[in-house]
Every structure is written in structure tokens, then in C-alpha cells.
Amino acid sequence: MSTDLTSPRFMSDVIWKNRIFTGEWTPGSGTTEVKEPATGDTLGCIGMASQGQIAESAAQAGRAQSEWRALPYDARAAVLRRAASIAEENLMEIVDWLVRESGSTRLKATFEAQVSIKALHEASALPSRSAGEVLPSQDGRLSLARRRPLGVIGVISPFNFPLYLAMRAVAPALALGNAVILKPDPRTAVCGGVSIARIFELAGLPAGVLHVLPGDGAAGAALVADPNVAMIQFTGSTPAGRKVGEAAGRHLKKVSLELGGKNALIVLDDADLDLAVANAAWGTYLHQGQICMATGKILVQRPIYDRFIEKLRQKALGLKVGNPMDDSVNLGPLINAAQRDHVAKVVEAACSAGATLEVGGKYSGLFFEPTVLSGVDENNPAFNEEIFGPVAIVVPFDSEDEAVRLANSTEYGLSAAVISADTGRALTLGERLKTGLLHINDQTVNDEAINPFGGVGASGNGTSVGGPANWEEFTQWQWLTIKSEAPLYQL
């Protein structure tokens, strides 16, 4: 990738430098530097939105939404199809920004860009689907239940999968006739915000229907509280999600919360050991473990536990850590020093509580070594806490009942997986797990854009985004009845 970020390219900072997007590129009330985690280099300077600009955008989006929803369904679908084509045409530039700004390896960044394009294609089919159903009623009356757009939807997206975790909400919300205000994480506001603004700007989305407003916590609070915003879709940490949910409840807004996880991968004693280790390493170390679905604890049946530990240790030793601009790198940097220090603190606390550090545990700059901890019991901090770093927690179990208890011993309930040579055995065990996502003979990190995605417990509020869930999430029911003439009611 060229380091010249001022050339007239799809995401050139000539367009977005010091600016926010309100249908046009306008100066932000403040600015923040765009940093490359791997090098510390400054890649540009993005505009930041104030609380006042949030309010102005919400009012403007409300006005624009009325005209957008009134367009013929095929006109809205055409914008989504053009958006997908524009993203495909600029795929490599988007991938390069994901690598540099979010610290993604090229493998992860390419997948993220491609699944985001898939989300656009899937969303383009929503406007032409049935919007409701005919209900039974009395003779002479037509009774309909139909789905209607909510209005203005606020999307607050995180740093770890910045493009996809925004696009999976933005695209279907727009397709179904809503306007959207996207507040991307300022740490990844170019790959997770500017890219989306540019895609829809070039696709011909009417001005004012989409706003991209990076901002701080006060800006996020203003978005949640604004009376012109009907719904909040939030993806992020559980502590932040609790605050968003509480605020949305006070303002009687619909809210979708996709939060953290402490996801269990259960490896039964009949599993192919090499396949199990490959799955465990992928689920634990992909994107340095900075994924809500990351494998947070690996439960291994005791007869194969020691061999599993050794093979995973060797696997970790063979993974290359470094600048993800090097395509041979397996793990890039953590997003910032605060996250690195959190990971280091959990590893230190785990060892102090009796865990064995099999490999790793050290860091240089923001680069944290792939780490394996054994001897972790239920009272160990590493067993319960979401680490969001490249740390494998390996726990032995004897019976399947014990595996279920250990897997369910958490407030979270996002993703779980079971590996066994006996599919029926794995599925029977899996049915007992408290989780929103369940994968048999796979690891915990999976998403395809066509599936409903959501967790239970502290992993969310029981809502889902994606696939068949999008109609339910980004619209609301209206009951409509029609009679040929009004009846004469008499009291």
C-alpha cells in the first residue's frame, strides 16, 4: 500500500481530513489523529462530532428518511446493489486501511471486507420481500400486519471488526427505509466509517439519509438520548452496553445490544487432536483475540489434555507476530496500550492464582505473544474474565456433565463450540449450553452475514442482527384494517 494518503483515491484524506459526513463532508467540531498501531505512525486526522452536531444530524436524518422510505422498493434496492459494486471495485484499498488502521492481518482484513460486501448484497434483497401478512378477521374487514421502518437508527460500532460490525447494521437498516447515524470508534474511524460513507455517497444514496459521526462518549450519549433517534444498535463491551441499554430504556427507545463473551470450545476425548488444536488456535488467536466470539476457554477431556497442551504450545510457538503489512505475519498488534496492559494484567493475575504459563506472556510495544495458560480453575481470574487478547485458557474436564457446567459457568452467552468424532454426541452436549451461537465440529468465531447473530445473558439483550433477523430488528409492526365504509357504532 502506498503511504501517500493524499492521492485522489477512494478513501483519500483530501476528502475526509478533519471532516465528518452528513451527506456532505463538513468540518468536525474537533479532530483526532488516525494512528497505525503497528508503527505508531499518524495516517491522517479525522473530524469529531460534537453533541450539537449529533442533534443537527438527527433532525436532518429524520427529514431525509421520510423521502427515502417513500421511494419505490426497487430504487432503494438499486442503491444497495451499487454500493456493493463500489465496495468490490475498491476492495484492496479498503483491505489496506483495515490492515493499517485496525492492526488486522491481511487474511482477516480480506475476510472482513468480503463479508461486508456480502451484507450489502443481502440487504439489497430486503426491499422486495414481503412486508407483512394478512390476518384472519370478520367479514367485510381486511386486516393486515405490516412491517414499517423505525425512522432514524443510531449505530455505535467497535474497533475490532470496524467495517463489518457497522455494515451489518447500516446496510439492512437503510434497505428497509430507515435513515442511519453511524458513530464509529474514533480509533478505526476511517476503515469503519469513512469507507462506509464513501461507498454510499458514490452509490447515490440521497444526502442526509446516512451520517457518519466519529465522536467520544458524550457524543454517543447524545445519540442515545436524541428524540429524533428511534433505535440504537450497539456493538461493544458489556459494561458500555449496560450503560447504553439503561439510557435507551429511559428514553423508551428500541435497543439492540451485541456485547462481550467468554466463549467455550469443548474438545471431547474422541476428537482428532490436530484438528482440535487447529480450531482452538484459530478461535483464540485470530485478530489477536480481539473478537467478541473469540475462544475464551478451551475445555479438554482429561485423557487427551496433556497431549493437547503440548500441541497447542508448539502451535503458538510457530505463529509469527509483527506488522500485519507483512503477509507472513499471523498476529498483528493490539489496538492500543490500554488493551495491551489489560491482557498483561490478566495473565499476571492468572499465574499468581496458580495457572501455569506454558508459552508466551510477553509483549513488545503493542505486539503480544500468543500465550497458553494451563492449570486454570474456576476461581482463576482468567477463567471468568473476557481477556480480548491472544491468550488460550486450557481447562481439563472428566465427564460431559462437568464440561457443560464449566462452559455455562459464566454470565456471558454468545458463542460455543463442540468438537467430537461423534456428531450426535457433540450435538447432544451442545443442546445443554446457554449460548446464542452454537457450532458443532467448528470453533467459536463464525459469521456469514445471512445468519441471525446475537447472544444471551451478559452477551446481549436477546436481539439478533443478520439474515432473517433484520426484518424484525430494523422495522416495527403496524396493524392496518380496511372496511369499505365506516360502521355506525351505537353506545
C-alpha positions in Angstrom: 0.0 0.0 0.0 1.3 3.4 -0.8 2.0 5.7 2.2 0.7 8.7 0.1 -2.7 9.2 1.7 -3.3 12.5 -0.2 -3.6 11.0 -3.7 -7.1 11.2 -5.2 -8.2 7.7 -4.2 -11.4 6.2 -3.0 -10.6 6.9 0.7 -8.1 9.8 0.2 -7.8 12.2 3.2 -8.3 15.0 0.7 -11.9 14.1 1.1 -12.2 13.4 4.9 -9.4 15.2 6.6 -10.7 16.9 9.7 -14.3 16.2 8.5 -17.4 14.3 9.4 -20.1 13.1 6.9 -23.6 14.5 7.0 -24.5 13.8 3.3 -21.5 16.0 2.5 -18.1 16.3 4.1 -18.2 19.1 6.6 -15.7 20.2 9.3 -16.0 18.4 12.7 -16.1 20.4 15.9 -12.8 18.8 16.8 -10.3 16.4 15.4 -8.3 13.3 16.4 -5.3 11.6 14.9 -5.6 8.3 13.0 -2.8 6.1 14.2 -1.3 2.9 12.8 -1.0 0.5 15.8 1.9 -1.5 14.3 4.2 1.5 13.8 2.7 4.4 15.8 2.6 6.4 12.6 0.0 9.0 12.0 -2.1 8.2 9.0 -4.3 11.3 9.0 -6.7 13.3 11.1 -10.4 12.6 11.3 -13.2 15.0 12.3 -15.0 14.5 15.6 -18.7 15.4 16.1 -20.0 17.4 19.0 -23.2 16.9 20.8 -24.7 19.8 18.8 -23.7 18.2 15.5 -25.3 14.9 16.7 -28.5 16.8 17.2 -28.3 18.6 13.9 -27.7 15.3 12.0 -30.5 13.5 13.8 -33.0 16.2 12.8 -31.7 16.3 9.2 -31.8 12.4 9.1 -35.4 12.5 10.3 -36.4 14.8 7.4 -34.4 12.8 4.8 -35.9 9.5 6.0 -39.4 10.4 5.0 -38.4 10.8 1.4 -36.1 7.8 1.4 -38.8 5.4 2.7 -41.3 6.8 0.1 -39.0 5.7 -2.8 -40.1 2.7 -4.8 -38.6 -0.5 -3.3 -36.5 -1.2 -6.4 -34.9 2.3 -6.2 -33.7 1.5 -2.7 -32.5 -1.9 -3.8 -30.6 -0.3 -6.6 -28.6 1.9 -4.2 -27.6 -1.1 -2.2 -26.5 -3.0 -5.3 -24.4 -0.1 -6.5 -22.9 0.2 -3.0 -21.8 -3.5 -3.2 -20.3 -2.9 -6.6 -18.4 0.2 -5.4 -17.1 -1.8 -2.4 -15.9 -4.6 -4.7 -14.2 -2.1 -7.0 -12.3 -0.6 -4.1 -11.7 -3.9 -2.2 -7.9 -3.7 -2.0 -7.9 -0.1 -0.7 -10.4 -1.0 1.9 -8.4 -4.0 3.0 -5.2 -1.9 3.2 -6.9 0.5 5.5 -8.2 -2.3 7.7 -4.6 -3.7 7.9 -3.0 -0.4 8.8 -5.6 1.3 11.0 -7.1 -1.7 12.9 -4.0 -3.9 13.1 -5.7 -6.7 11.1 -3.7 -9.3 9.3 -4.4 -9.3 5.5 -6.3 -12.6 5.9 -8.6 -11.2 8.5 -9.0 -7.8 6.7 -9.8 -9.5 3.4 -12.5 -11.7 5.0 -14.0 -8.7 6.8 -14.2 -6.7 3.6 -15.7 -9.6 1.7 -18.3 -10.4 4.3 -19.2 -6.7 4.4 -19.9 -6.8 0.7 -22.0 -9.9 1.2 -24.0 -7.9 3.8 -24.7 -5.3 1.1 -25.8 -7.9 -1.4 -28.1 -9.5 1.2 -29.5 -6.1 2.2 -30.3 -5.3 -1.4 -32.8 -8.1 -1.5 -34.8 -6.8 1.6 -36.8 -4.0 -0.1 -38.5 -6.5 -2.4 -39.5 -9.0 0.2 -43.0 -9.4 1.7 -43.5 -6.7 4.3 -46.2 -8.4 6.3 -49.2 -10.8 6.2 -53.0 -10.9 6.0 -54.6 -11.7 9.3 -57.9 -13.5 9.9 -60.8 -11.1 10.6 -64.5 -10.6 10.4 -66.4 -10.5 7.1 -66.2 -7.1 5.5 -62.9 -6.1 7.0 -59.4 -6.6 5.7 -56.8 -7.0 8.5 -53.1 -6.6 7.8 -49.9 -6.8 9.8 -47.1 -4.9 8.1 -43.5 -4.0 8.8 -42.7 -0.3 8.8 -39.3 1.4 9.1 -38.5 2.8 12.6 -37.2 6.1 11.4 -33.6 7.2 12.4 -31.4 4.4 13.7 -28.2 5.1 15.6 -25.4 2.6 15.1 -22.5 2.6 17.5 -19.7 0.3 16.3 -16.5 -1.0 17.8 -12.8 -1.1 16.7 -12.2 -4.8 16.3 -14.2 -5.6 13.2 -14.9 -1.9 12.4 -16.2 -2.3 8.8 -18.4 -5.3 9.2 -19.8 -4.7 12.6 -21.0 -1.3 11.3 -22.1 -2.5 7.8 -24.2 -5.5 9.1 -26.5 -2.9 10.8 -26.2 0.1 8.4 -27.0 -1.8 5.2 -30.2 -3.6 6.3 -31.4 -0.5 8.2 -31.1 1.6 5.1 -32.5 -1.0 2.8 -35.7 -1.2 4.9 -36.3 2.5 4.6 -34.6 3.9 7.7 -32.0 6.7 7.9 -28.8 5.9 9.9 -26.4 7.8 12.0 -23.2 5.8 12.4 -20.8 6.6 15.2 -17.7 4.6 14.6 -15.0 4.1 17.1 -12.5 7.0 16.7 -9.6 4.6 16.7 -10.9 3.0 13.5 -13.0 5.8 12.0 -11.5 5.6 8.5 -11.9 1.8 7.8 -15.0 1.6 9.9 -16.6 5.0 9.0 -15.2 6.8 6.0 -15.2 3.7 3.9 -19.0 3.3 4.5 -19.7 7.0 3.9 -17.8 6.9 0.6 -19.5 3.6 -0.5 -23.0 5.1 -0.1 -22.0 8.6 -1.3 -20.8 7.2 -4.6 -23.8 4.8 -4.8 -26.2 7.7 -4.9 -27.8 7.5 -1.5 -29.8 10.7 -1.1 -28.0 13.3 1.1 -28.9 13.2 4.7 -30.0 9.6 4.9 -26.6 8.4 6.2 -24.4 10.4 8.6 -21.0 9.2 9.8 -20.0 11.0 13.0 -17.0 9.8 14.9 -17.2 11.0 18.5 -16.4 10.5 22.2 -18.6 9.1 24.9 -20.6 12.3 25.2 -21.4 12.2 21.5 -22.6 8.6 22.0 -24.8 9.6 24.9 -26.3 12.4 22.9 -27.1 10.0 20.1 -28.9 7.6 22.5 -30.8 10.5 24.1 -31.8 12.4 20.9 -35.6 12.4 20.4 -35.2 12.1 16.6 -33.4 8.7 17.0 -35.9 5.7 17.3 -33.4 2.9 17.9 -29.8 2.2 18.9 -27.8 -0.7 17.6 -24.7 -1.0 19.8 -21.8 -3.4 19.5 -19.1 -3.3 22.1 -18.2 -4.2 25.7 -20.7 -5.4 28.2 -20.0 -2.6 30.7 -20.6 0.0 28.0 -23.6 -1.9 26.7 -25.2 -1.8 30.1 -25.0 2.0 30.1 -26.4 2.2 26.5 -29.2 -0.1 27.4 -30.1 1.8 30.5 -30.1 5.1 28.7 -32.1 3.8 25.8 -34.7 2.4 28.3 -35.1 5.8 30.0 -35.9 7.3 26.6 -38.1 4.4 25.6 -36.0 3.5 22.5 -35.7 0.2 20.9 -32.2 -1.1 21.5 -30.1 -3.9 20.2 -27.0 -4.9 22.2 -24.3 -7.2 20.9 -21.7 -7.4 23.7 -18.8 -9.5 25.0 -18.3 -13.2 25.5 -16.4 -15.8 27.4 -16.9 -18.5 24.8 -16.2 -22.2 25.4 -14.7 -24.6 23.0 -15.3 -28.2 24.3 -13.0 -30.9 22.9 -14.2 -34.4 23.6 -11.8 -37.3 24.1 -12.6 -38.9 20.7 -11.7 -35.7 18.8 -8.9 -35.6 16.1 -6.2 -33.9 18.2 -4.6 -32.0 15.3 -7.9 -30.7 14.0 -9.0 -29.7 17.6 -5.7 -27.7 18.1 -6.1 -26.0 14.7 -9.6 -24.9 15.7 -8.6 -23.8 19.1 -5.7 -21.7 17.8 -7.9 -20.1 15.2 -10.6 -19.2 17.7 -8.1 -17.9 20.2 -5.6 -16.0 18.2 -7.4 -14.6 15.2 -7.1 -10.8 15.2 -5.0 -11.2 18.4 -8.1 -12.5 20.3 -9.9 -9.1 19.9 -13.2 -10.6 18.9 -16.3 -11.0 20.9 -16.7 -14.6 19.7 -13.0 -15.5 20.5 -12.5 -18.8 22.2 -12.2 -17.6 25.8 -11.7 -21.1 27.4 -10.8 -24.4 25.9 -12.3 -27.3 27.8 -10.4 -30.5 27.0 -11.4 -34.0 28.2 -8.7 -35.3 30.5 -7.5 -38.4 28.5 -6.2 -36.1 25.8 -5.5 -33.0 27.9 -1.7 -33.3 28.2 -1.2 -34.0 24.5 -3.5 -31.2 23.6 -1.5 -28.7 25.7 1.8 -29.7 24.1 0.4 -29.5 20.6 -1.1 -26.1 21.3 2.1 -24.9 22.8 4.0 -25.9 19.7 1.4 -24.2 17.5 1.7 -21.0 19.5 5.5 -21.1 19.2 5.2 -21.3 15.4 3.0 -18.2 15.0 4.7 -15.1 13.7 3.9 -11.8 15.5 4.6 -8.5 13.8 3.5 -5.7 11.4 0.5 -7.1 9.5 1.6 -5.3 6.4 3.9 -8.3 6.2 1.7 -11.0 4.7 3.6 -13.8 6.6 2.5 -12.4 10.0 -0.1 -14.4 11.9 -0.8 -11.9 14.7 -0.6 -8.1 14.5 -0.7 -5.5 17.2 -3.3 -5.0 19.9 -5.3 -1.8 19.3 -3.6 0.3 22.0 -1.5 0.3 25.1 -4.5 0.2 27.4 -5.7 -3.1 25.8 -2.2 -4.5 25.9 -1.8 -3.6 29.6 -5.2 -5.3 30.4 -4.1 -8.5 28.7 -0.8 -8.5 30.6 -2.6 -7.8 33.9 -4.9 -10.8 33.4 -2.0 -13.1 32.5 -0.1 -12.0 35.6 -3.1 -12.4 37.8 -3.8 -15.8 36.4 -0.3 -17.0 37.1 -0.4 -15.6 40.6 -3.6 -17.6 41.2 -1.9 -20.8 40.2 -2.0 -21.0 36.4 1.0 -22.4 34.5 2.4 -20.2 31.7 3.1 -22.8 29.0 4.3 -20.2 26.4 4.1 -16.5 25.7 3.0 -13.9 28.2 5.4 -11.2 27.0 5.0 -8.3 24.7 7.0 -5.7 22.8 5.2 -2.4 22.1 1.6 -3.4 21.2 2.7 -6.9 20.0 1.7 -9.6 22.5 3.0 -13.1 22.1 0.4 -15.9 21.6 0.0 -17.3 25.1 -1.1 -20.6 26.6 -2.2 -20.9 30.2 -2.9 -24.3 31.8 -3.9 -25.2 35.3 -6.7 -22.6 35.3 -9.5 -23.4 37.7 -12.9 -21.8 38.2 -11.6 -19.3 40.8 -8.8 -18.0 38.5 -9.4 -14.5 37.0 -8.6 -15.8 33.6 -11.4 -18.4 33.7 -14.1 -15.7 34.2 -12.8 -12.5 32.6 -13.1 -11.6 28.9 -9.4 -11.0 28.0 -9.7 -9.7 24.4 -6.1 -10.7 23.7 -4.2 -13.7 22.3 -4.4 -15.9 25.4 -5.5 -19.6 25.4 -7.1 -20.8 28.6 -7.0 -24.6 28.7 -9.1 -26.4 31.3 -9.4 -30.2 31.8 -12.7 -31.9 32.5 -13.7 -35.5 33.2 -17.4 -36.0 32.4 -19.7 -34.4 29.9 -21.8 -33.0 32.8 -18.7 -31.3 34.1 -17.9 -29.8 30.6 -21.5 -28.4 30.4 -21.1 -26.9 33.9 -17.8 -25.3 33.2 -19.0 -23.9 29.8 -22.1 -22.4 31.4 -20.2 -21.1 34.4 -20.2 -17.5 33.1 -22.6 -14.5 32.9 -22.0 -14.5 29.1 -23.7 -16.5 26.4 -22.5 -15.5 23.0 -20.8 -18.5 21.2 -19.9 -22.0 22.0 -18.5 -25.0 20.0 -18.0 -28.7 20.5 -15.5 -31.0 18.7 -16.0 -34.7 18.6 -15.7 -37.6 16.1 -19.3 -38.5 17.1 -21.6 -35.7 15.7 -24.6 -36.9 17.7 -22.7 -36.9 20.9 -21.4 -33.4 20.3 -24.9 -32.1 19.4 -26.5 -33.7 22.5 -23.9 -31.9 24.6 -24.3 -28.7 22.7 -28.0 -28.6 23.3 -27.3 -28.1 27.0 -25.2 -25.0 26.5 -26.5 -21.5 27.2 -25.4 -19.7 24.1 -26.8 -17.6 21.2 -24.5 -19.3 18.7 -23.6 -23.0 18.7 -21.1 -24.7 16.3 -20.6 -28.5 16.2 -17.2 -29.6 14.9 -16.0 -26.0 14.5 -14.6 -23.2 16.6 -16.4 -20.2 18.2 -15.6 -17.5 15.6 -18.1 -17.7 12.8 -20.3 -15.2 10.9 -21.7 -15.3 7.4 -24.0 -12.2 7.1 -27.0 -14.4 6.4 -27.3 -15.8 9.9 -29.1 -14.2 12.9 -26.3 -13.1 15.3 -26.8 -12.4 18.9 -26.1 -13.6 22.4 -27.9 -14.2 25.7 -27.1 -13.1 29.3 -24.4 -10.5 29.5 -23.6 -11.0 25.8 -26.7 -9.1 24.7 -30.3 -8.4 25.3 -31.7 -11.3 23.3 -31.8 -9.5 20.0 -30.1 -10.6 16.8 -28.7 -8.9 13.7 -28.4 -10.5 10.3 -30.3 -12.8 7.9 -33.9 -13.4 8.8 -33.5 -11.2 12.0 -33.0 -8.0 10.1 -36.7 -7.5 9.3 -37.5 -7.9 13.0 -34.7 -5.7 14.2 -34.9 -2.7 11.9 -38.7 -2.4 11.5 -41.8 -2.4 13.7 -45.2 -3.9 13.3 -48.2 -1.9 12.3 -51.8 -3.3 12.4 -53.9 -2.0 9.5 -57.6 -2.7 9.0 -59.7 -1.6 6.0 -63.5 -1.5 5.6 -65.5 -0.4 2.6 -67.4 2.1 4.8 -67.3 3.1 8.4 -69.8 1.2 10.7 -72.4 3.1 12.6 -71.4 2.4 16.2 -74.0 2.9 18.9 -73.4 3.1 22.6 
